[in-house]
Amino acid sequence: MKPGSSSRLLALLKVASLTLALAQGLTREEARLLDRLAEVLAEGVEGIAPVVAETGEARWALQEALERRVSLPVIAQALFARLESQDPERLRFRVLAALRHAFGGHPVAREKKGGQG
């Protein structure tokens, strides 16, 4: 990337996210998410492994839910998405990993030489 192009890209992405927020009537939280996404994309996701880390809490919650006969479809889907994120070709998981790091300080796996996480 050329010097200064990252800051120009960030400015362009922020204008685009603000325009979208105004046009769509987004909530403050949705607009903040778009703003953070613009920052993450401007920084780039190259080198970030497309892996959304699993702490084991969702797996534990699902095991408990099964034993108690309780449905937790959202948690199940979140766990399945984390498992699906192991595909090294999925850009959306690189972005998601970067966003989780930006919002909550979650660890980000870096790709090893050869493109594998």
Summary of the structure (lengths in Angstrom):
residues: 117
radius of gyration: 17.1
end to end distance: 23.2
largest distance: 57.0
contacts: 293
relative contact order: 0.15
helix: 63%
strand: 2%
